[in-house]
């Protein structure tokens, strides 16, 4: 049987998997970053035990990634920073995804 802390961490992993794989490849432009951030956060916040989600898409990175005349690129982990707060029973899990050493690393920040 999983401990409460282990289950809380599992829930955080489920949320990250859902967020990343649901939205990776979504067309994004500098004009659409704020609305996409809100849509991503609100979508994941609907899931059980998810108390808050913060998504920040880097406008400069988006602009730099556009390599054709259509004015958009595909969303990847390299373009965003995500923080989540998961509450499961008496445990709180804080997570973050951001670029580290050239990779969009998802990690546990704290288990309280």
Backbone as a ProteinNet text record, in pm:
[ID]
protein_1_A
[PRIMARY]
XXXXXXXXXXXXXXXXXXXXXXXXXXXXXXXXXXXXXXXXXXXXXXXXXXXXXXXXXXXXXXXXXXXXXXXXXXXXXXXXXXXXXXXXXXXXXXXXXXXXXXXXXXXXXXXX
[TERTIARY]
83.9	0	88.1	54.7	131.3	103.4	207.2	187.6	112.6	64.6	-3.9	90.8	215.7	313.4	340.4	352.6	376	256.6	136.7	17.5	9.5	45	44.9	144.7	261.7	362.1	313.4	248.1	190.5	89.7	3.8	-95.3	-26.9	82.7	157.1	210.1	261.4	311.7	203.2	85.9	-27.5	-60.7	-60.3	-93.2	10.8	140	244.1	232.2	209.1	194.3	77.5	-32.6	-149.5	-122.1	-64	-35.9	57.9	167.7	268.9	216.6	157.9	118.9	-10.9	-93	-214.9	-182.9	-83	-59.1	66.6	157.6	276.1	230.7	285.6	248.1	140.1	80.3	-22.3	39.8	-23.1	29.4	26.4	137.4	145.7	221.7	175.6	240.9	255.7	336	345.9	210.5	116.6	-16.3	-107.5	-73.8	-164.3	-109.6	7.1	66.9	-18.3	-71	-148.2	-274.4	-346	-468.5	-435.1	-324.7	-285.3	-241.9	-170.2	-133	-257.3	-357.8	-481.5	-552.5	-562	-630.9	-561.3	-429.2	-354.7	-375.8	-361.4	-376.9	-518.1	-618.1	-756.9	-790.1	-735.1	-760.6	-706.5	-582.5	-519.9	-581	-620.8	-682.8	-814.6	-875.1	-998.4	-974.9	-853.3	-824.5	-827.4	-861.5	-866.1	-732.4	-740.1	-626	-537.2	-569.7	-487.9	-540.7	-460.1	-501.4	-468	-354	-319.8	-215.8	-220.8	-126.1	-87.6	40.2	90.6	168.9	129.4	198.8	249.2	377.4	436.2	505.3	455.3	515.6	603.4	728.2	825.2	806.2	759.4	730.4	854	968.4	1090.7	1130.1	1119	1152.2	1055.2	926.4	827.1	864.1	891.7	927.1	1051.6	1150.6	1274.5	1251.5	1151.3	1125	1045.9	989	910	1006.9	998.2	1093.5	1026.6	905.2	834.7	745.6	680.8	602.2	462.9	423.2	287.2	270.4	379.1	370.1	345.3	366.8	348.5	453	463.6	547	468	523.4	458.5	508.6	418.5	454.4	538.9	649.1	734	769.3	824.5	865	969.1	1047.7	1151.5	1095.9	968.6	906.7	831.4	824.3	739	799.7	749.2	777.3	642.6	634.4	507.9	532.9	443.8	446.2	307.8	305.9	178.7	181.9	64.4	44.7	-62.4	-23.8	-114.6	-138.5	-264.2	-297.6	-373.3	-314.5	-374.5	-377	-497.6	-517.8	-436.4	-341.3	-267.3	-131.7	-111.3	16.6	-0.3	99	104.9	232.5	218.8	332.5	345.7	466	498.3	590.3	555.6	632.3	667.7	764.4	802.6	860.5	833.5	900.1	962	1092.4	1161.8	1285.9	1341.2	1460.7	1578.5	1642.5	1764	1859.3	1974.4	2078	2024.4	1944.3	1892.8	1776.4	1713	1603.8	1490.5	1363.6	1250.4	1228.1	1294.2	1294.8	1174.1	1100.5	989.7	1042.6	1015.2	1069.4	982.4	999.4	936.7	1020.2	954.5	1023	1014.9	896.7	877.9	760.6	771.9	661.6	642.9	530.5	505.7	393
-118.4	0	124.3	220.8	345.5	432.1	504	600.9	721.8	805.5	928	1015.9	1029.1	1109.2	1050.5	918.4	853.8	874.4	863.9	884.2	1028.7	1123.6	1264.6	1289.2	1227	1240.3	1176.4	1063.1	998.1	1090.8	1152.7	1246.4	1360.8	1411	1518.1	1470	1348.7	1293.7	1279.6	1237.5	1225.2	1361.6	1465.1	1599.2	1647.5	1624.1	1665.5	1589.9	1459.7	1381.4	1430.7	1459.3	1508.9	1644.4	1734.7	1869.4	1862.5	1793.2	1792.8	1726.4	1609.9	1535.8	1584.7	1653.1	1710.9	1834.7	1913.6	2042.7	2049	1955	1955.6	1950.8	2037.5	2043.6	2144.9	2204.7	2306.1	2427	2479.3	2599.3	2715.9	2791.3	2904.7	3017.6	3137.5	3256.9	3356.4	3460.1	3560.7	3621.5	3624.3	3680.4	3585.4	3456.4	3359.8	3299.8	3344.6	3279.2	3292.9	3409.4	3428	3341.1	3336.1	3255.4	3106.6	3063.5	2923.2	2889.1	2980.7	2959.3	2935.7	3022.2	3009	2877.4	2842.8	2718.9	2596.8	2595.8	2483.1	2471.8	2583.7	2582.3	2540.4	2599	2567.5	2422.3	2368.6	2229.6	2134.9	2156.4	2067.4	2086.7	2209.2	2234.4	2160.1	2115.1	2036.9	1898.4	1850.3	1715.4	1707.5	1590.6	1573.8	1606.6	1665.2	1695.8	1809.9	1868.9	1977.1	2109.4	2174.9	2300.8	2420.8	2419.4	2531.9	2490.7	2560.9	2540.2	2677.1	2697.3	2819.8	2781.5	2835.8	2809.9	2943.5	2949.7	3069.3	3029.4	3082.8	3058.4	3179	3153.4	3259.1	3318.7	3442.9	3508.4	3517.2	3547.1	3559.6	3425.4	3320	3186.8	3146.4	3181.3	3152	3224.5	3353	3431.7	3374.9	3335.5	3279.2	3144.1	3070.4	2936.3	2939.5	3053.1	3063	3065.5	2962.4	2951.2	2946	2999.4	3005.8	3129.4	3154.8	3278.3	3273.6	3163.1	3152.1	3219.4	3257.5	3334.3	3255.1	3124.5	3044	2933	2869	2750.8	2648.7	2532.4	2430.6	2440.5	2429.4	2435.2	2313.9	2340.6	2234.9	2272.1	2178.7	2204.8	2313.6	2335.2	2437.4	2579	2593.2	2725.7	2765.7	2677.1	2709.3	2666.1	2730	2693.3	2665.7	2555.6	2516.1	2486.7	2534.5	2499.6	2448.9	2344.4	2287.7	2263.5	2274.5	2244.4	2136.3	2020.9	1906.5	1883.3	1865.9	1834.7	1702.3	1605.5	1472.9	1439.5	1427	1404	1504.8	1460.1	1554.4	1592.8	1567.7	1597.4	1701.3	1788.1	1887.4	1863.4	1859.8	1838.5	1961.2	2015.8	2127.6	2074.5	2107.1	2058.6	2174.1	2148.5	2250.6	2181.9	2241.7	2203.5	2330.1	2324.6	2436	2380.4	2461.1	2419.6	2409.8	2294.5	2273	2192.1	2249	2183	2142.2	2230.6	2205.3	2109.7	2079.8	1981.9	2035.9	2019.4	2062.2	1961.6	1983.5	1889.7	1908.7	1800	1798.5	1742	1810.3	1760.6	1796.7	1719.4	1751.1	1860.6	1965.3	2072.7	2047	2001.3	1974.5	1880.8	1799	1714.9	1752.2	1810	1861.3	1785.6
0	0	0	-80.9	-89	33.5	75	182.8	127	214.7	171.6	90.6	134.6	60.6	-77.5	-86.2	-215.5	-308.7	-256.1	-338.6	-386.5	-299.5	-338.2	-451	-443	-548.9	-678.7	-668.4	-786	-853.3	-773.7	-828.5	-901.9	-847.6	-914.5	-1049.6	-1053.5	-1178.9	-1284.3	-1240.7	-1332.7	-1393.5	-1310.5	-1359	-1460.3	-1431.7	-1525.4	-1657.1	-1649.5	-1772	-1855.3	-1790	-1859.6	-1923.5	-1847.6	-1898.7	-2018.2	-2001.9	-2106.9	-2234	-2220.8	-2339.7	-2401.2	-2325.1	-2381.2	-2463.5	-2421.7	-2485.1	-2571.8	-2561.3	-2648.1	-2793.5	-2874.1	-3015.3	-3045.8	-2942.8	-2964.6	-3034.3	-3139.3	-3202.2	-3102.6	-3096.1	-3005	-3074.7	-3051.6	-3104.4	-2990	-3009.3	-2903.1	-2866.3	-2958.3	-2929.6	-2852.8	-2849.4	-2786.3	-2656.5	-2610.6	-2494.6	-2368.9	-2340.8	-2216.2	-2215.8	-2326.8	-2328.8	-2319	-2379.2	-2369	-2226.9	-2160.5	-2020	-1934.3	-1952.8	-1873.5	-1903.7	-2030.9	-2069	-2009.6	-2014	-1959.5	-1808.8	-1738	-1592.4	-1552.9	-1616.8	-1581.4	-1612.5	-1718.8	-1754.5	-1648.2	-1606	-1508.5	-1370.2	-1336.8	-1206.2	-1189	-1297.7	-1288.6	-1228.8	-1232.2	-1185.9	-1033.2	-980.4	-835.1	-769.5	-651.7	-563.9	-613.9	-724.7	-779.2	-724.1	-643.5	-581.6	-667.1	-733.8	-820.2	-923.3	-1036.1	-1145.4	-1198.8	-1217.7	-1278.5	-1402.8	-1517.3	-1643.3	-1696	-1724	-1783.5	-1913.2	-2024	-2154.7	-2186.1	-2219.7	-2243.7	-2383.4	-2388	-2516	-2605.7	-2547.8	-2627.9	-2688.4	-2610.5	-2663.4	-2773.8	-2755.3	-2859.2	-2987.4	-2976.7	-3095.8	-3163.3	-3085.2	-3140.6	-3208.1	-3164.7	-3218.7	-3349.1	-3383.5	-3507.1	-3625.2	-3709.1	-3820.1	-3957.2	-3965.2	-4093.9	-4094.6	-4205.7	-4222.8	-4161.5	-4100.5	-4047.5	-3911.7	-3846.2	-3722.7	-3595.4	-3598.5	-3477.2	-3474.7	-3359.3	-3344.4	-3263.8	-3242.4	-3160.4	-3017.9	-2923	-2781.4	-2743.5	-2676	-2621.3	-2477.7	-2405.3	-2268.1	-2256.5	-2361.4	-2357.4	-2357.9	-2386.3	-2395.4	-2269.4	-2169.5	-2054.7	-1922.2	-1818.3	-1680.5	-1614.9	-1541.9	-1478.8	-1331.5	-1246.7	-1104.7	-1066.2	-982.7	-937.7	-787.6	-729.3	-587.8	-580	-526.2	-513.4	-365.1	-326.7	-187.9	-185.4	-118.6	-104.5	44.1	97.3	239.8	319.9	401	485.4	426.1	296.9	232.3	122.8	112.8	6.5	-72.6	-203.9	-292.1	-381.9	-386.2	-475.1	-584.7	-709.6	-823.1	-915.7	-1003.4	-1100.5	-1223.6	-1338.2	-1461.5	-1518.5	-1544.6	-1609	-1677	-1761.4	-1833.2	-1737.3	-1738.5	-1661.3	-1747.9	-1774	-1853.9	-1991.6	-2052.8	-2187	-2195.3	-2082.2	-2079.4	-1992.4	-2034.9	-1951.2	-1836.7	-1725.2	-1614.3	-1522.5	-1500.4	-1405	-1275.2	-1163.7	-1037.3	-920.2	-812.9	-685.7	-620.1	-576	-505.1	-354.9	-309.4	-167.1	-147.3	-44.5	3.2	149.4	180	315.4	382.5
[MASK]
++++++++++++++++++++++++++++++++++++++++++++++++++++++++++++++++++++++++++++++++++++++++++++++++++++++++++++++++

